[in-house]
Amino acid sequence: MFGQNQQTPTPPEIASTTSNTTSPGDDVYRSIQKINEDVQRSSAWLAPLRREIGKMIIGQDHLVERLLVGMLTGGHILLEGLPGLAKTLAVKTLAKAVQTDFRRIQFTPDMLPADIIGTEIYNPQQTTFVVKQGPVFSSLILADEINRAPAKVQSALLEAMQEKQVTIGEQSFRLPELFLVLATQNPIEQEGTYPLPEAQVDRFMLKVVVNYPTMEQERLILDAMDNTETEINVIPVAQASDILESRKVMNTIYMDDKIRDYIVSLVFATREPQKFNLNLQDYIETGASPRATINLKLVARSLAFLAGRGYVTPDDVKDAALDVMRHRLRISYEAEAEGVTSEDIIRKILDTVPVP
């Protein structure tokens, strides 16, 4: 369980360098032991937070873990799934369990950018324009059904997501240090949806596909819904300062050079697959951007943090790869014709690129 003290094994690449004599490997090993201690100390808020989320969310462990990854990294998350799969409920529950400000923005076809970022209003008494800030000026933003609004409205979030600031008129305003956009979208095949601009999609650290629960989980959901009460019975158990402190510790988690090379190889395999003996060039129109490389590192470190480890393993990278890269690959018409998806391509890359 998150936040529990546990015996952390020594990573193989470090264990092989340690001996009775002093060596650079000894220094790295002691450094990792110190990081392990820092991880255990700074992750005390995770177990209570997961417990509070579990009051309302049954199953969907992958979704909950990715929401925690977003909190740790500050990376925005796009949740895709059919209606009724607890996407909105999961985000609202998370927001209630964290003691910070939260705003929900319901995207509709008739929205304007000013409905999100705010606008300037004329004050006749002072004969000046006054800025009225929009709902984006909050720490946690739930952009609900984001792809039901046209592209110009969706693009209103671009500056906020990338620069953590908003420009209204001639003034720029900083957003809170803890700022996270958690967006939900329906599959684009559904009625009344618009595809997100590619520049905006790339700014989402993760795209998480939410699937149906299992039969056992759905039975538990049924048993839990024995009354008509819809109030979220969740109490705040974490503060923004806890999360920001954990981010500092997460950034110190050890990542071996071989793991870094592995991350770069995975991303380059989407651009030049033939160099990795992959016959995928006809299926990929454009490969993953450098943001994929950066985000793979961040998400892998956050997964190590959630596991209570002070170092990253190749499995952390492989666990992160699908959600980090699935929305950054543009597949060709040939791939669509043959029913090959970006997920299929990523899995093939993971199976082929040598693991350190």
C-alpha positions in Angstrom: 0.0 0.0 0.0 1.2 3.5 -0.8 3.1 5.2 2.0 3.9 2.1 4.0 7.4 1.4 5.1 8.9 -1.5 3.3 12.2 -3.2 2.7 13.5 -1.8 -0.5 15.8 -4.1 -2.5 19.0 -2.9 -4.0 18.8 -2.4 -7.8 20.9 -5.0 -9.6 23.1 -2.4 -11.4 24.0 -0.9 -8.0 24.4 -4.3 -6.2 26.9 -5.4 -8.7 29.2 -2.4 -8.0 29.2 -2.6 -4.2 31.9 -4.3 -2.3 33.9 -4.1 1.0 36.2 -1.5 -0.5 35.1 2.1 -1.1 34.1 2.8 -4.7 31.8 5.1 -6.7 29.2 2.3 -6.5 29.2 2.6 -2.7 28.5 6.3 -2.9 25.6 5.7 -5.2 24.2 2.9 -3.0 24.3 5.2 0.1 22.7 7.9 -1.9 19.8 5.6 -2.9 19.4 4.5 0.7 19.0 8.1 1.6 16.5 8.7 -1.2 14.6 5.6 0.0 14.3 7.2 3.5 13.1 10.5 2.0 10.5 8.7 -0.1 9.1 6.9 2.9 9.0 10.1 4.9 7.4 12.3 2.3 4.8 9.7 1.1 2.9 9.5 4.3 -0.1 11.3 2.7 -0.5 8.7 -0.1 -2.1 5.9 1.9 -4.8 8.1 3.5 -5.5 9.7 0.1 -5.9 6.4 -1.6 -8.2 5.2 1.2 -10.5 8.3 0.8 -10.6 7.8 -2.9 -11.5 4.1 -2.4 -14.7 5.2 -0.5 -16.2 6.3 -3.8 -14.2 4.5 -6.5 -14.3 0.7 -6.7 -11.9 -0.9 -9.1 -10.3 1.4 -11.6 -6.9 1.0 -9.9 -5.1 2.1 -13.0 -7.1 5.3 -13.2 -6.5 6.1 -9.5 -2.7 5.4 -9.8 -2.5 7.7 -12.9 -4.3 10.5 -11.0 -1.7 10.2 -8.2 1.1 10.3 -10.9 -0.4 13.6 -12.1 -0.4 15.0 -8.6 3.3 14.0 -8.1 4.5 15.3 -11.5 2.2 18.2 -12.1 1.5 16.7 -15.5 -2.0 17.2 -17.0 -4.1 14.0 -17.7 -6.6 13.2 -20.4 -9.1 10.6 -19.4 -11.0 8.9 -22.3 -13.9 6.5 -21.8 -17.6 6.0 -22.3 -20.0 7.8 -20.1 -20.7 6.2 -16.7 -17.2 4.9 -16.0 -16.5 7.1 -13.0 -14.1 9.5 -14.7 -15.7 12.6 -13.4 -16.4 11.1 -10.0 -12.8 10.0 -9.6 -11.5 13.5 -10.3 -14.1 15.1 -7.9 -13.2 12.6 -5.2 -9.5 13.4 -5.6 -10.2 17.1 -5.4 -12.2 16.7 -2.2 -9.5 14.6 -0.6 -6.9 17.2 -1.3 -7.2 20.5 0.7 -7.0 22.9 -2.2 -9.3 24.9 -4.5 -11.1 23.1 -7.3 -13.2 24.1 -10.2 -15.2 22.1 -12.7 -15.7 23.4 -16.2 -18.4 21.7 -18.2 -17.5 22.0 -21.9 -20.4 22.6 -24.3 -20.6 23.5 -28.0 -21.7 27.1 -27.3 -18.8 28.0 -25.0 -16.4 30.9 -25.6 -12.7 31.1 -24.5 -13.7 33.9 -22.0 -15.8 31.3 -20.2 -12.6 29.6 -19.2 -9.8 32.2 -18.8 -12.0 35.2 -18.0 -12.3 38.6 -19.7 -12.1 42.4 -19.3 -15.3 44.1 -18.1 -15.8 47.9 -18.5 -16.4 49.7 -15.3 -18.4 52.9 -16.1 -17.8 54.5 -12.7 -14.0 54.3 -13.1 -14.1 54.5 -16.9 -11.6 51.6 -17.0 -11.6 47.9 -17.9 -11.4 45.5 -15.0 -10.2 41.9 -15.4 -12.7 39.2 -14.3 -10.8 36.0 -13.8 -12.3 32.7 -15.1 -12.5 29.3 -13.5 -9.0 28.3 -14.7 -7.6 30.2 -11.8 -7.7 27.2 -9.5 -5.3 24.5 -8.4 -7.3 21.5 -9.7 -9.3 21.9 -12.9 -11.8 19.3 -14.1 -12.3 20.0 -17.8 -15.4 17.8 -18.2 -16.2 16.4 -21.7 -13.5 18.7 -23.2 -14.1 17.5 -26.7 -17.7 18.7 -26.8 -16.5 22.3 -27.3 -15.0 23.7 -30.6 -11.2 23.9 -31.0 -10.9 27.6 -30.2 -12.3 26.9 -26.8 -10.1 23.9 -26.1 -7.1 26.0 -27.2 -7.9 28.5 -24.5 -6.2 26.1 -22.0 -3.0 25.9 -24.0 -1.1 28.8 -22.3 -2.3 27.7 -18.9 -1.2 24.1 -19.4 2.2 25.0 -20.8 3.2 28.2 -19.1 1.1 28.1 -15.9 -0.1 31.6 -16.7 -3.1 33.3 -18.4 -3.1 36.4 -20.6 -6.2 38.5 -20.5 -6.0 41.7 -22.6 -2.5 43.1 -22.0 -2.0 41.5 -18.6 -0.5 38.1 -17.7 -1.5 36.3 -14.5 0.4 33.5 -12.8 -1.5 30.4 -11.9 -1.1 28.5 -8.6 2.1 26.5 -8.1 -0.1 23.4 -7.7 -2.0 23.6 -11.0 -3.3 20.5 -12.7 -5.8 20.0 -15.6 -7.7 16.7 -15.5 -9.7 16.5 -18.6 -12.3 13.9 -19.6 -13.4 13.2 -23.1 -15.8 10.8 -24.8 -14.6 8.6 -27.7 -14.5 10.8 -30.8 -17.0 8.4 -32.6 -19.7 9.7 -30.3 -22.3 12.3 -31.4 -21.3 15.9 -30.8 -17.6 15.6 -30.2 -14.7 17.5 -31.7 -11.1 16.2 -32.0 -8.7 18.0 -29.8 -6.0 20.1 -31.5 -2.7 18.2 -31.8 -0.8 20.9 -30.0 -3.1 20.6 -27.0 -3.1 16.8 -27.0 0.7 16.8 -26.8 0.5 18.9 -23.7 -1.2 16.2 -21.8 1.4 14.1 -20.0 -0.9 11.0 -20.0 -3.8 9.8 -21.9 -5.6 7.2 -19.8 -8.2 4.9 -21.4 -10.8 4.0 -18.8 -12.5 0.6 -19.4 -15.5 -1.2 -17.9 -15.0 -2.8 -14.5 -14.9 -6.5 -14.1 -18.0 -8.5 -13.0 -16.7 -8.8 -9.5 -16.0 -5.1 -9.3 -19.4 -4.2 -10.7 -21.1 -6.3 -8.1 -19.2 -4.4 -5.4 -20.3 -1.2 -7.0 -23.9 -2.4 -6.9 -23.6 -3.3 -3.2 -22.1 0.1 -2.4 -25.0 2.0 -4.1 -27.7 0.9 -1.7 -29.2 4.3 -1.3 -29.9 7.5 -3.3 -27.4 9.6 -1.4 -25.0 11.2 -4.0 -22.9 13.3 -1.6 -19.2 12.5 -1.7 -18.4 11.4 1.9 -14.7 12.2 1.6 -12.6 14.2 4.0 -9.4 16.2 3.1 -6.3 14.2 4.1 -3.6 15.9 2.0 -2.5 19.5 1.5 -0.8 21.2 -1.4 2.4 21.5 0.7 2.5 17.7 1.1 2.3 17.2 -2.7 4.9 19.9 -3.5 7.3 18.5 -0.9 6.9 15.0 -2.5 7.7 16.4 -5.9 11.0 17.6 -4.6 11.9 14.2 -3.3 10.6 12.5 -6.5 13.0 14.6 -8.6 15.9 13.2 -6.7 15.0 9.5 -7.4 18.0 7.8 -9.0 17.9 6.9 -12.7 20.7 4.9 -14.2 22.2 6.0 -17.5 21.1 2.7 -19.0 17.5 3.5 -18.1 17.8 7.0 -19.7 19.2 5.4 -22.9 16.3 3.0 -22.9 13.8 5.8 -22.7 15.4 7.6 -25.7 15.5 4.3 -27.6 11.7 3.8 -27.1 10.9 7.2 -28.3 13.2 7.0 -31.3 11.7 3.7 -32.3 8.5 5.5 -33.0 10.4 7.9 -35.4 12.9 5.5 -37.0 11.6 2.0 -36.4 13.8 0.4 -39.1 16.9 1.2 -37.0 15.5 -1.1 -34.3 14.6 -3.9 -36.8 10.9 -2.9 -36.6 8.9 -3.0 -39.8 6.5 -0.3 -38.7 7.4 2.7 -40.9 4.4 2.2 -43.1 2.1 2.4 -40.1 3.5 5.6 -38.4 2.9 9.0 -39.9 4.7 11.0 -37.2 6.4 9.6 -34.1 6.4 10.8 -30.5 7.7 14.3 -29.7 10.5 15.1 -27.2 7.8 15.7 -24.6 7.3 12.0 -24.6 11.0 11.5 -23.7 10.7 14.0 -20.8 7.4 12.7 -19.6 8.6 9.1 -19.7 11.3 10.0 -17.2 8.9 11.9 -15.0 6.2 9.2 -14.9 8.8 6.5 -14.4 10.2 8.4 -11.4 6.7 8.9 -10.0 5.9 5.2 -10.3 9.1 4.4 -8.4 8.0 6.9 -5.7 4.6 5.3 -5.4 6.3 1.9 -5.0 8.5 3.3 -2.2 11.7 3.0 -4.2 14.5 5.5 -4.5 15.5 4.2 -8.0 13.8 3.6 -11.4 13.6 0.2 -13.0 13.0 -0.7 -16.7 9.5 -2.0 -15.6 8.6 1.6 -14.4 9.4 2.9 -17.9 7.5 0.1 -19.6 4.5 0.7 -17.3 4.5 4.4 -18.3 5.1 4.0 -22.0 1.5 3.3 -23.2 -0.2 6.2 -21.4 2.6 8.6 -22.3 2.9 7.8 -26.0 -0.5 6.5 -27.2 -1.7 10.1 -28.0 1.6 11.2 -29.4 1.7 8.8 -32.3 -0.1 9.7 -35.5 -0.8 6.5 -37.4 -1.1 6.3 -41.2 -4.1 5.5 -43.3 -2.6 2.1 -44.0 -2.6 1.3 -40.2 -6.2 2.5 -40.0 -7.2 0.3 -42.9 -5.5 -2.8 -41.3 -7.0 -2.0 -37.9 -3.5 -1.3 -36.3 -3.7 1.2 -33.4 -1.1 3.3 -31.7 -1.3 0.9 -28.7 -0.4 -2.0 -31.0 2.6 -0.2 -32.3 3.8 0.8 -28.8 3.4 -2.8 -27.5 5.4 -4.0 -30.5 8.2 -1.5 -29.7 8.2 -2.5 -26.0 8.6 -6.2 -27.1 11.4 -5.5 -29.5 13.7 -2.7 -28.1 16.3 -4.4 -25.8 15.6 -3.9 -22.1 18.7 -2.9 -20.0 
